[in-house]
Amino acid sequence: MLDWNRAVDAVVAAVAEVRAALGNTVDFGLDFHGRVAMTMAKVLLQELAPLRPLFVEEPVLAEQAECYARLAAFTSIPLAAGERMYSRFEFKRVLEGGGIAILQPDLSHAGGITECQKSAAMAEAYDVALAPHCPLGPVALAACLQVDLVSYNAMLQEQSMGIHYNRGAELLDYVINKDDFRVEAGYSHALTKPGLGVEVG
């Protein structure tokens, strides 16, 4: 709910190291993962603002979504949320309440391509960017890329290729068309195969 100053200082020091290592050539986001209450989120957002993270994800839990507008009014850091919201109706409530700069629906949880495309279009009407949540496999990633490619407000695409929690297996191990998922200069290409564009074997 509220932590000691030394804990805040430790967070700021860790993020300062990231900014020092990357300089201003690489942007990074921070994920609070809803692990702090609004009072603590407010403190952290204020202390982290000079380090200019690209966004803070889930400053509070989705169940506390009414706090997003109050937090956004308090900070210059864009706020992101959505991985724990499961339909366009939940997103509608958050968008109407204000405060979110980046909407992050998870296609595997929030109704698939059609439902998330509706959520993306609704976010666009509120001038909110889209960054689908996808720490999952290649089929989910391929579905996300389909939504990204038709969404004017698509900004980022989370993916888990080469990430630290892939132990003993890698995201593309059972994908035949691995090269179609290459990332060049930070960008993915449109998948060219039929359907979702992923061949598994």
C-alpha positions in Angstrom: 0.0 0.0 0.0 2.8 2.4 0.9 6.5 1.4 1.1 9.6 3.0 2.7 11.7 5.6 1.1 14.6 3.2 0.7 12.4 0.9 -1.4 11.4 3.9 -3.6 15.1 4.9 -3.9 16.0 1.3 -4.9 13.4 1.3 -7.7 14.6 4.7 -9.0 18.2 3.6 -8.9 17.5 0.5 -10.9 15.6 2.4 -13.6 18.3 5.1 -13.6 20.9 2.3 -14.4 18.7 1.3 -17.3 18.5 4.8 -18.6 22.2 5.3 -18.2 23.0 2.1 -20.1 20.6 2.9 -22.9 21.0 6.6 -23.1 18.2 8.3 -25.1 18.7 6.0 -28.1 16.4 3.2 -26.8 13.1 3.6 -25.1 11.8 1.3 -22.4 8.6 0.7 -20.6 8.0 -0.2 -17.0 5.4 -2.7 -15.7 4.1 -2.2 -12.2 1.9 -5.3 -12.8 -0.7 -3.8 -10.5 1.5 -4.7 -7.5 1.1 -1.3 -5.8 -1.8 0.7 -4.5 -2.7 4.1 -6.0 -0.8 6.0 -3.2 2.4 4.1 -3.9 1.9 4.4 -7.7 1.6 8.1 -7.4 4.9 8.3 -5.5 6.7 6.0 -8.0 5.4 7.9 -11.0 6.6 11.2 -9.6 10.0 9.9 -8.8 10.4 8.1 -12.1 9.2 10.9 -14.4 12.7 12.5 -14.8 14.0 9.2 -16.2 11.4 9.4 -19.0 10.2 5.8 -19.4 8.0 5.4 -22.5 5.1 4.2 -20.4 4.2 2.5 -17.2 2.0 -0.5 -17.5 -0.7 -1.4 -15.0 0.2 1.2 -12.4 -2.7 -0.3 -10.4 -4.8 -3.4 -11.1 -7.6 -3.3 -13.6 -10.1 -3.6 -10.7 -8.9 -0.1 -9.7 -9.3 1.3 -13.2 -11.1 4.4 -11.9 -7.6 5.5 -10.6 -6.1 5.7 -14.1 -7.5 9.2 -14.8 -6.3 10.5 -11.4 -2.9 9.1 -11.9 -2.6 10.3 -15.5 -3.5 13.8 -14.3 -0.6 13.6 -11.9 2.2 12.4 -14.2 3.7 13.0 -17.6 4.4 9.3 -18.0 1.9 7.7 -20.4 -0.1 4.9 -18.7 -0.9 1.5 -20.3 -3.3 -1.2 -19.3 -5.5 -4.0 -20.6 -4.0 -7.4 -20.3 -6.5 -8.3 -17.5 -9.5 -6.9 -19.3 -11.6 -9.4 -21.2 -14.0 -7.7 -23.5 -14.6 -4.4 -25.4 -17.1 -3.5 -22.7 -14.4 -3.5 -20.0 -12.2 -1.5 -22.4 -15.1 0.9 -23.0 -15.4 1.7 -19.3 -11.7 2.4 -19.1 -11.6 4.5 -22.2 -14.6 6.6 -21.1 -12.9 7.1 -17.7 -9.8 8.4 -19.3 -6.2 8.2 -18.2 -4.9 5.4 -20.4 -2.6 6.3 -23.3 -1.9 2.7 -24.4 -4.5 -0.1 -24.5 -3.1 -3.6 -24.2 -5.7 -6.3 -25.0 -4.6 -9.9 -24.9 -6.2 -11.6 -27.9 -6.0 -15.0 -26.2 -8.1 -13.7 -23.3 -10.2 -10.8 -24.7 -12.2 -12.5 -27.5 -9.7 -13.1 -30.3 -9.1 -11.1 -33.5 -12.6 -9.7 -34.0 -13.3 -8.6 -30.4 -9.8 -7.0 -30.1 -10.1 -5.3 -33.5 -13.3 -3.7 -32.1 -11.4 -2.7 -29.0 -8.6 -1.2 -31.1 -11.0 0.8 -33.1 -12.7 2.1 -30.0 -9.3 3.1 -28.5 -8.5 4.9 -31.7 -11.6 7.0 -31.3 -10.3 8.0 -27.8 -6.9 8.9 -29.3 -5.4 5.9 -27.4 -2.6 3.8 -28.8 -2.7 0.0 -29.2 0.0 -2.4 -27.9 -1.4 -6.0 -27.8 -0.3 -8.1 -24.8 1.3 -11.3 -26.0 3.9 -13.1 -23.9 2.6 -16.3 -25.5 3.3 -18.6 -28.5 3.6 -18.0 -32.2 -0.1 -18.6 -33.0 -1.1 -15.9 -30.6 1.7 -13.6 -31.9 0.5 -14.2 -35.5 -3.1 -13.2 -34.5 -1.8 -10.1 -32.8 0.2 -9.1 -35.8 -3.0 -9.4 -37.9 -4.7 -6.9 -35.6 -1.7 -4.6 -35.6 -1.5 -4.4 -39.4 -5.1 -3.1 -39.7 -5.0 -0.8 -36.7 -4.0 2.8 -37.3 -3.2 3.2 -33.6 -0.9 0.2 -33.3 2.2 1.3 -31.5 4.1 -1.7 -30.0 3.8 -5.5 -30.2 4.8 -7.5 -27.1 6.4 -10.8 -28.0 8.5 -13.4 -26.2 11.1 -14.6 -28.6 14.4 -15.0 -26.8 13.0 -13.9 -23.5 14.4 -15.0 -20.2 11.6 -17.4 -19.2 11.9 -19.6 -22.3 14.0 -22.4 -20.7 14.5 -25.6 -22.6 12.3 -24.4 -25.5 12.0 -21.3 -27.7 8.9 -19.6 -29.0 9.6 -20.7 -32.7 10.8 -24.2 -32.0 7.7 -25.8 -33.7 7.3 -23.1 -36.4 8.2 -24.1 -40.0 8.3 -20.5 -41.4 10.5 -19.1 -38.7 12.0 -16.4 -41.0 8.6 -14.8 -41.4 8.7 -13.8 -37.7 12.1 -12.0 -38.0 12.4 -8.6 -36.5 14.5 -6.1 -38.4 15.4 -2.7 -36.9 12.6 -3.2 -34.3 9.9 -4.0 -36.8 8.0 -7.2 -37.8 7.0 -7.8 -41.4 3.5 -8.7 -42.5 3.0 -12.5 -42.5 2.6 -13.7 -46.1 1.2 -17.2 -45.6 -2.6 -17.9 -45.7 -4.7 -17.7 -42.6 -2.9 -16.3 -39.6 0.4 -16.7 -41.5 2.1 -19.3 -39.2 2.9 -22.9 -40.2 3.5 -25.3 -37.3 5.0 -28.7 -37.6 
